[in-house]
Amino acid sequence: VYISDHGESLGENNIYLHGMPYAIAPDAQKQVPVIIWSPTSNNIDKSSLISTIDQPVSHDFITPTLLNFFGITTDEVAAAPTFFKSTH
């Protein structure tokens, strides 16, 4: 799982920085890519992964997703949103 910690303005509209106040920050600073790579025999429920493609997600999804993927259950993240569900 790769997710950037923040966006960066690289000259769009003559802005070269990150960390502007959220209310005026351009989308390039507020929306970051998420890449999930795994072999095909990975126990990932593909329909749950596909359903999140166009949905807003958060860094908060990382821990519950990885715990779910490795079959670890805790009350703290039992109902937390994830990038995908595991089939095991």
PDB file as gemmi writes it, atoms N, CA and C in Angstrom:
CRYST1    1.000    1.000    1.000  90.00  90.00  90.00 P 1                      
ATOM      1  N   VAL A   1       0.866  -1.173   0.000  1.00  0.00           N  
ATOM      2  CA  VAL A   1       0.000   0.000   0.000  1.00  0.00           C  
ATOM      3  C   VAL A   1       0.904   1.223   0.000  1.00  0.00           C  
ATOM      4  N   TYR A   2       0.669   2.108  -0.954  1.00  0.00           N  
ATOM      5  CA  TYR A   2       1.385   3.386  -0.995  1.00  0.00           C  
ATOM      6  C   TYR A   2       0.355   4.496  -0.954  1.00  0.00           C  
ATOM      7  N   ILE A   3       0.555   5.444  -0.055  1.00  0.00           N  
ATOM      8  CA  ILE A   3      -0.257   6.655  -0.027  1.00  0.00           C  
ATOM      9  C   ILE A   3       0.665   7.795   0.409  1.00  0.00           C  
ATOM     10  N   SER A   4       0.656   8.847  -0.352  1.00  0.00           N  
ATOM     11  CA  SER A   4       1.483   9.996  -0.026  1.00  0.00           C  
ATOM     12  C   SER A   4       0.990  10.642   1.261  1.00  0.00           C  
ATOM     13  N   ASP A   5       1.888  11.268   2.008  1.00  0.00           N  
ATOM     14  CA  ASP A   5       1.461  11.918   3.254  1.00  0.00           C  
ATOM     15  C   ASP A   5       0.841  13.287   3.014  1.00  0.00           C  
ATOM     16  N   HIS A   6       1.110  13.885   1.863  1.00  0.00           N  
ATOM     17  CA  HIS A   6       0.494  15.171   1.528  1.00  0.00           C  
ATOM     18  C   HIS A   6       0.673  15.437   0.041  1.00  0.00           C  
ATOM     19  N   GLY A   7      -0.110  16.362  -0.460  1.00  0.00           N  
ATOM     20  CA  GLY A   7       0.037  16.774  -1.846  1.00  0.00           C  
ATOM     21  C   GLY A   7       1.080  17.870  -1.963  1.00  0.00           C  
ATOM     22  N   GLU A   8       1.396  18.205  -3.179  1.00  0.00           N  
ATOM     23  CA  GLU A   8       2.434  19.202  -3.438  1.00  0.00           C  
ATOM     24  C   GLU A   8       2.033  20.002  -4.667  1.00  0.00           C  
ATOM     25  N   SER A   9       2.197  21.302  -4.597  1.00  0.00           N  
ATOM     26  CA  SER A   9       1.983  22.137  -5.778  1.00  0.00           C  
ATOM     27  C   SER A   9       3.329  22.318  -6.463  1.00  0.00           C  
ATOM     28  N   LEU A  10       3.377  21.944  -7.729  1.00  0.00           N  
ATOM     29  CA  LEU A  10       4.633  21.980  -8.485  1.00  0.00           C  
ATOM     30  C   LEU A  10       4.575  22.995  -9.617  1.00  0.00           C  
ATOM     31  N   GLY A  11       3.952  24.132  -9.352  1.00  0.00           N  
ATOM     32  CA  GLY A  11       3.906  25.198 -10.332  1.00  0.00           C  
ATOM     33  C   GLY A  11       2.538  25.437 -10.938  1.00  0.00           C  
ATOM     34  N   GLU A  12       1.570  24.597 -10.613  1.00  0.00           N  
ATOM     35  CA  GLU A  12       0.227  24.826 -11.128  1.00  0.00           C  
ATOM     36  C   GLU A  12      -0.259  26.183 -10.612  1.00  0.00           C  
ATOM     37  N   ASN A  13      -0.750  27.004 -11.523  1.00  0.00           N  
ATOM     38  CA  ASN A  13      -1.214  28.356 -11.174  1.00  0.00           C  
ATOM     39  C   ASN A  13      -0.152  29.155 -10.423  1.00  0.00           C  
ATOM     40  N   ASN A  14       1.120  28.876 -10.734  1.00  0.00           N  
ATOM     41  CA  ASN A  14       2.273  29.580 -10.159  1.00  0.00           C  
ATOM     42  C   ASN A  14       2.409  29.372  -8.637  1.00  0.00           C  
ATOM     43  N   ILE A  15       1.954  28.219  -8.141  1.00  0.00           N  
ATOM     44  CA  ILE A  15       2.092  27.873  -6.721  1.00  0.00           C  
ATOM     45  C   ILE A  15       3.135  26.761  -6.606  1.00  0.00           C  
ATOM     46  N   TYR A  16       4.159  26.986  -5.771  1.00  0.00           N  
ATOM     47  CA  TYR A  16       5.254  26.034  -5.586  1.00  0.00           C  
ATOM     48  C   TYR A  16       5.441  25.720  -4.105  1.00  0.00           C  
ATOM     49  N   LEU A  17       4.552  24.971  -3.504  1.00  0.00           N  
ATOM     50  CA  LEU A  17       4.720  24.630  -2.096  1.00  0.00           C  
ATOM     51  C   LEU A  17       3.662  23.630  -1.676  1.00  0.00           C  
ATOM     52  N   HIS A  18       3.683  23.281  -0.397  1.00  0.00           N  
ATOM     53  CA  HIS A  18       2.603  22.501   0.186  1.00  0.00           C  
ATOM     54  C   HIS A  18       2.274  23.096   1.553  1.00  0.00           C  
ATOM     55  N   GLY A  19       1.126  22.756   2.057  1.00  0.00           N  
ATOM     56  CA  GLY A  19       0.770  23.201   3.390  1.00  0.00           C  
ATOM     57  C   GLY A  19       0.012  24.507   3.453  1.00  0.00           C  
ATOM     58  N   MET A  20      -0.647  24.906   2.365  1.00  0.00           N  
ATOM     59  CA  MET A  20      -1.488  26.102   2.431  1.00  0.00           C  
ATOM     60  C   MET A  20      -2.677  25.805   3.338  1.00  0.00           C  
ATOM     61  N   PRO A  21      -3.307  26.823   3.913  1.00  0.00           N  
ATOM     62  CA  PRO A  21      -4.523  26.575   4.700  1.00  0.00           C  
ATOM     63  C   PRO A  21      -5.547  25.800   3.865  1.00  0.00           C  
ATOM     64  N   TYR A  22      -6.172  24.813   4.481  1.00  0.00           N  
ATOM     65  CA  TYR A  22      -7.049  23.901   3.751  1.00  0.00           C  
ATOM     66  C   TYR A  22      -8.112  24.646   2.940  1.00  0.00           C  
ATOM     67  N   ALA A  23      -8.661  25.688   3.482  1.00  0.00           N  
ATOM     68  CA  ALA A  23      -9.744  26.413   2.815  1.00  0.00           C  
ATOM     69  C   ALA A  23      -9.322  26.995   1.476  1.00  0.00           C  
ATOM     70  N   ILE A  24      -8.041  27.319   1.300  1.00  0.00           N  
ATOM     71  CA  ILE A  24      -7.591  27.918   0.036  1.00  0.00           C  
ATOM     72  C   ILE A  24      -6.584  27.047  -0.715  1.00  0.00           C  
ATOM     73  N   ALA A  25      -6.240  25.903  -0.137  1.00  0.00           N  
ATOM     74  CA  ALA A  25      -5.275  25.012  -0.791  1.00  0.00           C  
ATOM     75  C   ALA A  25      -5.869  24.434  -2.071  1.00  0.00           C  
ATOM     76  N   PRO A  26      -5.076  24.339  -3.132  1.00  0.00           N  
ATOM     77  CA  PRO A  26      -5.568  23.731  -4.368  1.00  0.00           C  
ATOM     78  C   PRO A  26      -5.736  22.218  -4.185  1.00  0.00           C  
ATOM     79  N   ASP A  27      -6.517  21.603  -5.063  1.00  0.00           N  
ATOM     80  CA  ASP A  27      -6.762  20.162  -4.972  1.00  0.00           C  
ATOM     81  C   ASP A  27      -5.484  19.336  -4.969  1.00  0.00           C  
ATOM     82  N   ALA A  28      -4.441  19.804  -5.673  1.00  0.00           N  
ATOM     83  CA  ALA A  28      -3.179  19.057  -5.722  1.00  0.00           C  
ATOM     84  C   ALA A  28      -2.576  18.866  -4.334  1.00  0.00           C  
ATOM     85  N   GLN A  29      -2.904  19.736  -3.396  1.00  0.00           N  
ATOM     86  CA  GLN A  29      -2.394  19.597  -2.032  1.00  0.00           C  
ATOM     87  C   GLN A  29      -3.334  18.796  -1.135  1.00  0.00           C  
ATOM     88  N   LYS A  30      -4.586  18.645  -1.530  1.00  0.00           N  
ATOM     89  CA  LYS A  30      -5.570  17.964  -0.684  1.00  0.00           C  
ATOM     90  C   LYS A  30      -5.889  16.553  -1.151  1.00  0.00           C  
ATOM     91  N   GLN A  31      -5.613  16.231  -2.390  1.00  0.00           N  
ATOM     92  CA  GLN A  31      -5.939  14.914  -2.930  1.00  0.00           C  
ATOM     93  C   GLN A  31      -4.650  14.221  -3.333  1.00  0.00           C  
ATOM     94  N   VAL A  32      -4.387  13.065  -2.725  1.00  0.00           N  
ATOM     95  CA  VAL A  32      -3.150  12.339  -2.990  1.00  0.00           C  
ATOM     96  C   VAL A  32      -3.465  10.939  -3.506  1.00  0.00           C  
ATOM     97  N   PRO A  33      -2.548  10.336  -4.259  1.00  0.00           N  
ATOM     98  CA  PRO A  33      -2.808   9.004  -4.808  1.00  0.00           C  
ATOM     99  C   PRO A  33      -2.693   7.914  -3.757  1.00  0.00           C  
ATOM    100  N   VAL A  34      -3.426   6.845  -3.998  1.00  0.00           N  
ATOM    101  CA  VAL A  34      -3.311   5.616  -3.220  1.00  0.00           C  
ATOM    102  C   VAL A  34      -3.060   4.503  -4.223  1.00  0.00           C  
ATOM    103  N   ILE A  35      -2.020   3.718  -3.983  1.00  0.00           N  
ATOM    104  CA  ILE A  35      -1.712   2.578  -4.845  1.00  0.00           C  
ATOM    105  C   ILE A  35      -1.688   1.332  -3.975  1.00  0.00           C  
ATOM    106  N   ILE A  36      -2.457   0.330  -4.378  1.00  0.00           N  
ATOM    107  CA  ILE A  36      -2.473  -0.950  -3.661  1.00  0.00           C  
ATOM    108  C   ILE A  36      -2.029  -2.015  -4.647  1.00  0.00           C  
ATOM    109  N   TRP A  37      -0.943  -2.676  -4.338  1.00  0.00           N  
ATOM    110  CA  TRP A  37      -0.433  -3.750  -5.190  1.00  0.00           C  
ATOM    111  C   TRP A  37      -0.407  -5.031  -4.381  1.00  0.00           C  
ATOM    112  N   SER A  38      -0.803  -6.102  -5.010  1.00  0.00           N  
ATOM    113  CA  SER A  38      -0.787  -7.390  -4.345  1.00  0.00           C  
ATOM    114  C   SER A  38      -0.864  -8.477  -5.408  1.00  0.00           C  
ATOM    115  N   PRO A  39      -0.284  -9.641  -5.136  1.00  0.00           N  
ATOM    116  CA  PRO A  39      -0.422 -10.739  -6.091  1.00  0.00           C  
ATOM    117  C   PRO A  39      -1.891 -11.163  -6.218  1.00  0.00           C  
ATOM    118  N   THR A  40      -2.199 -11.895  -7.270  1.00  0.00           N  
ATOM    119  CA  THR A  40      -3.585 -12.285  -7.515  1.00  0.00           C  
ATOM    120  C   THR A  40      -4.130 -13.243  -6.464  1.00  0.00           C  
ATOM    121  N   SER A  41      -3.300 -13.993  -5.800  1.00  0.00           N  
ATOM    122  CA  SER A  41      -3.758 -14.928  -4.765  1.00  0.00           C  
ATOM    123  C   SER A  41      -3.673 -14.261  -3.394  1.00  0.00           C  
ATOM    124  N   ASN A  42      -4.401 -13.178  -3.215  1.00  0.00           N  
ATOM    125  CA  ASN A  42      -4.190 -12.330  -2.051  1.00  0.00           C  
ATOM    126  C   ASN A  42      -5.336 -12.281  -1.050  1.00  0.00           C  
ATOM    127  N   ASN A  43      -6.426 -12.972  -1.300  1.00  0.00           N  
ATOM    128  CA  ASN A  43      -7.597 -12.968  -0.417  1.00  0.00           C  
ATOM    129  C   ASN A  43      -8.274 -11.607  -0.311  1.00  0.00           C  
ATOM    130  N   ILE A  44      -8.072 -10.738  -1.295  1.00  0.00           N  
ATOM    131  CA  ILE A  44      -8.757  -9.444  -1.312  1.00  0.00           C  
ATOM    132  C   ILE A  44     -10.080  -9.611  -2.044  1.00  0.00           C  
ATOM    133  N   ASP A  45     -11.150  -9.139  -1.418  1.00  0.00           N  
ATOM    134  CA  ASP A  45     -12.452  -9.130  -2.060  1.00  0.00           C  
ATOM    135  C   ASP A  45     -12.433  -8.030  -3.116  1.00  0.00           C  
ATOM    136  N   LYS A  46     -12.313  -8.425  -4.373  1.00  0.00           N  
ATOM    137  CA  LYS A  46     -12.138  -7.454  -5.455  1.00  0.00           C  
ATOM    138  C   LYS A  46     -13.316  -6.505  -5.583  1.00  0.00           C  
ATOM    139  N   SER A  47     -14.524  -6.967  -5.333  1.00  0.00           N  
ATOM    140  CA  SER A  47     -15.677  -6.073  -5.461  1.00  0.00           C  
ATOM    141  C   SER A  47     -15.622  -4.962  -4.414  1.00  0.00           C  
ATOM    142  N   SER A  48     -15.124  -5.261  -3.212  1.00  0.00           N  
ATOM    143  CA  SER A  48     -15.004  -4.212  -2.194  1.00  0.00           C  
ATOM    144  C   SER A  48     -13.914  -3.210  -2.566  1.00  0.00           C  
ATOM    145  N   LEU A  49     -12.849  -3.682  -3.197  1.00  0.00           N  
ATOM    146  CA  LEU A  49     -11.789  -2.784  -3.652  1.00  0.00           C  
ATOM    147  C   LEU A  49     -12.287  -1.900  -4.790  1.00  0.00           C  
ATOM    148  N   ILE A  50     -12.961  -2.498  -5.754  1.00  0.00           N  
ATOM    149  CA  ILE A  50     -13.482  -1.742  -6.900  1.00  0.00           C  
ATOM    150  C   ILE A  50     -14.481  -0.694  -6.447  1.00  0.00           C  
ATOM    151  N   SER A  51     -15.268  -0.997  -5.425  1.00  0.00           N  
ATOM    152  CA  SER A  51     -16.294  -0.049  -4.976  1.00  0.00           C  
ATOM    153  C   SER A  51     -15.694   1.215  -4.366  1.00  0.00           C  
ATOM    154  N   THR A  52     -14.423   1.196  -3.990  1.00  0.00           N  
ATOM    155  CA  THR A  52     -13.803   2.388  -3.404  1.00  0.00           C  
ATOM    156  C   THR A  52     -13.039   3.232  -4.412  1.00  0.00           C  
ATOM    157  N   ILE A  53     -12.952   2.802  -5.649  1.00  0.00           N  
ATOM    158  CA  ILE A  53     -12.110   3.496  -6.632  1.00  0.00           C  
ATOM    159  C   ILE A  53     -12.465   4.973  -6.764  1.00  0.00           C  
ATOM    160  N   ASP A  54     -13.719   5.309  -6.856  1.00  0.00           N  
ATOM    161  CA  ASP A  54     -14.123   6.702  -7.046  1.00  0.00           C  
ATOM    162  C   ASP A  54     -14.658   7.348  -5.769  1.00  0.00           C  
ATOM    163  N   GLN A  55     -14.424   6.710  -4.630  1.00  0.00           N  
ATOM    164  CA  GLN A  55     -14.909   7.232  -3.357  1.00  0.00           C  
ATOM    165  C   GLN A  55     -13.780   7.946  -2.615  1.00  0.00           C  
ATOM    166  N   PRO A  56     -14.107   8.976  -1.841  1.00  0.00           N  
ATOM    167  CA  PRO A  56     -13.067   9.595  -1.011  1.00  0.00           C  
ATOM    168  C   PRO A  56     -12.613   8.610   0.063  1.00  0.00           C  
ATOM    169  N   VAL A  57     -11.329   8.522   0.244  1.00  0.00           N  
ATOM    170  CA  VAL A  57     -10.744   7.667   1.277  1.00  0.00           C  
ATOM    171  C   VAL A  57      -9.790   8.510   2.110  1.00  0.00           C  
ATOM    172  N   SER A  58      -9.258   7.924   3.161  1.00  0.00           N  
ATOM    173  CA  SER A  58      -8.442   8.676   4.098  1.00  0.00           C  
ATOM    174  C   SER A  58      -7.254   7.846   4.556  1.00  0.00           C  
ATOM    175  N   HIS A  59      -6.246   8.524   5.076  1.00  0.00           N  
ATOM    176  CA  HIS A  59      -5.131   7.825   5.702  1.00  0.00           C  
ATOM    177  C   HIS A  59      -5.615   6.954   6.863  1.00  0.00           C  
ATOM    178  N   ASP A  60      -6.749   7.315   7.430  1.00  0.00           N  
ATOM    179  CA  ASP A  60      -7.313   6.538   8.539  1.00  0.00           C  
ATOM    180  C   ASP A  60      -7.697   5.123   8.118  1.00  0.00           C  
ATOM    181  N   PHE A  61      -7.780   4.847   6.830  1.00  0.00           N  
ATOM    182  CA  PHE A  61      -8.136   3.514   6.337  1.00  0.00           C  
ATOM    183  C   PHE A  61      -6.957   2.533   6.417  1.00  0.00           C  
ATOM    184  N   ILE A  62      -5.727   3.025   6.521  1.00  0.00           N  
ATOM    185  CA  ILE A  62      -4.544   2.165   6.404  1.00  0.00           C  
ATOM    186  C   ILE A  62      -4.508   1.088   7.486  1.00  0.00           C  
ATOM    187  N   THR A  63      -4.578   1.479   8.750  1.00  0.00           N  
ATOM    188  CA  THR A  63      -4.450   0.502   9.842  1.00  0.00           C  
ATOM    189  C   THR A  63      -5.562  -0.538   9.814  1.00  0.00           C  
ATOM    190  N   PRO A  64      -6.848  -0.138   9.730  1.00  0.00           N  
ATOM    191  CA  PRO A  64      -7.879  -1.178   9.689  1.00  0.00           C  
ATOM    192  C   PRO A  64      -7.760  -2.090   8.468  1.00  0.00           C  
ATOM    193  N   THR A  65      -7.328  -1.536   7.328  1.00  0.00           N  
ATOM    194  CA  THR A  65      -7.167  -2.350   6.126  1.00  0.00           C  
ATOM    195  C   THR A  65      -6.098  -3.421   6.334  1.00  0.00           C  
ATOM    196  N   LEU A  66      -4.941  -3.018   6.851  1.00  0.00           N  
ATOM    197  CA  LEU A  66      -3.858  -3.982   7.039  1.00  0.00           C  
ATOM    198  C   LEU A  66      -4.187  -5.014   8.116  1.00  0.00           C  
ATOM    199  N   LEU A  67      -4.824  -4.587   9.195  1.00  0.00           N  
ATOM    200  CA  LEU A  67      -5.227  -5.551  10.223  1.00  0.00           C  
ATOM    201  C   LEU A  67      -6.215  -6.558   9.645  1.00  0.00           C  
ATOM    202  N   ASN A  68      -7.198  -6.078   8.888  1.00  0.00           N  
ATOM    203  CA  ASN A  68      -8.167  -6.968   8.254  1.00  0.00           C  
ATOM    204  C   ASN A  68      -7.482  -7.926   7.283  1.00  0.00           C  
ATOM    205  N   PHE A  69      -6.562  -7.413   6.486  1.00  0.00           N  
ATOM    206  CA  PHE A  69      -5.861  -8.239   5.493  1.00  0.00           C  
ATOM    207  C   PHE A  69      -5.094  -9.384   6.153  1.00  0.00           C  
ATOM    208  N   PHE A  70      -4.486  -9.104   7.303  1.00  0.00           N  
ATOM    209  CA  PHE A  70      -3.706 -10.135   7.994  1.00  0.00           C  
ATOM    210  C   PHE A  70      -4.535 -10.935   8.997  1.00  0.00           C  
ATOM    211  N   GLY A  71      -5.857 -10.726   8.990  1.00  0.00           N  
ATOM    212  CA  GLY A  71      -6.738 -11.511   9.830  1.00  0.00           C  
ATOM    213  C   GLY A  71      -6.686 -11.168  11.309  1.00  0.00           C  
ATOM    214  N   ILE A  72      -6.283  -9.951  11.619  1.00  0.00           N  
ATOM    215  CA  ILE A  72      -6.194  -9.510  13.015  1.00  0.00           C  
ATOM    216  C   ILE A  72      -7.449  -8.702  13.332  1.00  0.00           C  
ATOM    217  N   THR A  73      -8.163  -9.098  14.382  1.00  0.00           N  
ATOM    218  CA  THR A  73      -9.376  -8.382  14.748  1.00  0.00           C  
ATOM    219  C   THR A  73      -9.204  -7.686  16.087  1.00  0.00           C  
ATOM    220  N   THR A  74      -9.685  -6.464  16.154  1.00  0.00           N  
ATOM    221  CA  THR A  74      -9.688  -5.694  17.396  1.00  0.00           C  
ATOM    222  C   THR A  74     -10.989  -4.908  17.452  1.00  0.00           C  
ATOM    223  N   ASP A  75     -11.460  -4.647  18.650  1.00  0.00           N  
ATOM    224  CA  ASP A  75     -12.671  -3.850  18.801  1.00  0.00           C  
ATOM    225  C   ASP A  75     -12.474  -2.427  18.296  1.00  0.00           C  
ATOM    226  N   GLU A  76     -11.254  -1.920  18.403  1.00  0.00           N  
ATOM    227  CA  GLU A  76     -10.976  -0.535  18.024  1.00  0.00           C  
ATOM    228  C   GLU A  76     -11.213  -0.259  16.546  1.00  0.00           C  
ATOM    229  N   VAL A  77     -10.990  -1.241  15.692  1.00  0.00           N  
ATOM    230  CA  VAL A  77     -11.140  -1.006  14.253  1.00  0.00           C  
ATOM    231  C   VAL A  77     -12.188  -1.911  13.607  1.00  0.00           C  
ATOM    232  N   ALA A  78     -12.969  -2.613  14.400  1.00  0.00           N  
ATOM    233  CA  ALA A  78     -13.936  -3.568  13.854  1.00  0.00           C  
ATOM    234  C   ALA A  78     -14.899  -2.927  12.865  1.00  0.00           C  
ATOM    235  N   ALA A  79     -15.353  -1.724  13.131  1.00  0.00           N  
ATOM    236  CA  ALA A  79     -16.311  -1.058  12.242  1.00  0.00           C  
ATOM    237  C   ALA A  79     -15.671   0.048  11.407  1.00  0.00           C  
ATOM    238  N   ALA A  80     -14.359   0.163  11.459  1.00  0.00           N  
ATOM    239  CA  ALA A  80     -13.659   1.234  10.744  1.00  0.00           C  
ATOM    240  C   ALA A  80     -13.671   0.973   9.239  1.00  0.00           C  
ATOM    241  N   PRO A  81     -13.719   2.032   8.442  1.00  0.00           N  
ATOM    242  CA  PRO A  81     -13.669   1.855   6.989  1.00  0.00           C  
ATOM    243  C   PRO A  81     -12.293   1.354   6.538  1.00  0.00           C  
ATOM    244  N   THR A  82     -12.294   0.595   5.441  1.00  0.00           N  
ATOM    245  CA  THR A  82     -11.062   0.034   4.891  1.00  0.00           C  
ATOM    246  C   THR A  82     -11.033   0.260   3.373  1.00  0.00           C  
ATOM    247  N   PHE A  83      -9.847   0.110   2.795  1.00  0.00           N  
ATOM    248  CA  PHE A  83      -9.712   0.202   1.337  1.00  0.00           C  
ATOM    249  C   PHE A  83     -10.382  -0.977   0.657  1.00  0.00           C  
ATOM    250  N   PHE A  84     -10.362  -2.135   1.314  1.00  0.00           N  
ATOM    251  CA  PHE A  84     -10.957  -3.359   0.777  1.00  0.00           C  
ATOM    252  C   PHE A  84     -11.208  -4.318   1.936  1.00  0.00           C  
ATOM    253  N   LYS A  85     -11.993  -5.353   1.672  1.00  0.00           N  
ATOM    254  CA  LYS A  85     -12.245  -6.397   2.647  1.00  0.00           C  
ATOM    255  C   LYS A  85     -11.447  -7.641   2.251  1.00  0.00           C  
ATOM    256  N   SER A  86     -11.090  -8.423   3.232  1.00  0.00           N  
ATOM    257  CA  SER A  86     -10.373  -9.663   2.993  1.00  0.00           C  
ATOM    258  C   SER A  86     -11.362 -10.821   2.967  1.00  0.00           C  
ATOM    259  N   THR A  87     -11.062 -11.846   2.181  1.00  0.00           N  
ATOM    260  CA  THR A  87     -11.964 -12.988   2.062  1.00  0.00           C  
ATOM    261  C   THR A  87     -11.590 -14.143   2.989  1.00  0.00           C  
ATOM    262  N   HIS A  88     -10.604 -13.969   3.858  1.00  0.00           N  
ATOM    263  CA  HIS A  88     -10.261 -15.079   4.766  1.00  0.00           C  
ATOM    264  C   HIS A  88     -10.909 -14.962   6.090  1.00  0.00           C  
TER     265      HIS A  88                                                      
END                                                                             
